[in-house]
Amino acid sequence: MTGWFALVLIVAVVIATAAIFAAGRKAGAAAEAAKAREAELKSQKEASDAKDRMLEAGAAAPRDRDALADRLRDGTF
């Protein structure tokens, strides 16, 4: 009777250990995926901000030589 009890206890401990290990791996993978998504989002935001700055600079640029000359005379370039 004691042998069966010990065997059942050992099997239960092995199964519990395997379940905890699997849950830990799954949680670690989820955390790693969240970090990757956060990094990708940050990268996309930086790219979007750079594009916005380029568009703003292009919109503020003088359109022709006369506009450039006026800006240079006014000192607003």
URQUI-V186351 format. One record per residue. N is the residue number from 1. RES is the residue in one small letter. OMEGA is omega in degrees with one decimal (* if undefined). NEAR is the number of other C-alpha atoms within 10 Angstrom. Layout:
BEGIN
N,RES,OMEGA,NEAR
N,RES,OMEGA,NEAR
END
This chain:
BEGIN
1,m,-179.6,5
2,t,178.9,7
3,g,178.9,8
4,w,179.5,9
5,f,178.9,10
6,a,179.6,11
7,l,179.0,11
8,v,179.0,12
9,l,179.1,12
10,i,179.8,12
11,v,179.2,12
12,a,178.8,12
13,v,178.8,12
14,v,179.8,12
15,i,179.1,12
16,a,178.9,12
17,t,178.9,12
18,a,179.7,12
19,a,178.3,12
20,i,178.4,12
21,f,-179.7,12
22,a,179.4,12
23,a,177.8,12
24,g,178.0,12
25,r,-179.7,12
26,k,178.9,12
27,a,177.7,12
28,g,178.3,12
29,a,178.8,12
30,a,178.6,12
31,a,178.8,12
32,e,178.2,12
33,a,178.8,12
34,a,176.7,12
35,k,180.0,12
36,a,178.2,12
37,r,179.3,12
38,e,178.7,12
39,a,178.9,12
40,e,178.6,12
41,l,178.5,12
42,k,179.5,12
43,s,179.1,12
44,q,178.4,12
45,k,178.4,12
46,e,178.0,12
47,a,179.1,12
48,s,178.4,12
49,d,178.9,12
50,a,178.1,12
51,k,178.2,12
52,d,179.0,12
53,r,178.3,12
54,m,178.8,12
55,l,178.2,12
56,e,178.8,11
57,a,177.7,11
58,g,179.9,11
59,a,-177.9,10
60,a,-177.9,10
61,a,176.8,12
62,p,-174.0,15
63,r,-179.3,10
64,d,-177.3,8
65,r,-179.7,9
66,d,179.0,10
67,a,177.5,12
68,l,179.2,15
69,a,178.3,13
70,d,179.0,13
71,r,-179.9,13
72,l,178.0,11
73,r,-178.5,10
74,d,-177.0,9
75,g,-178.7,8
76,t,-178.0,8
77,f,*,12
END
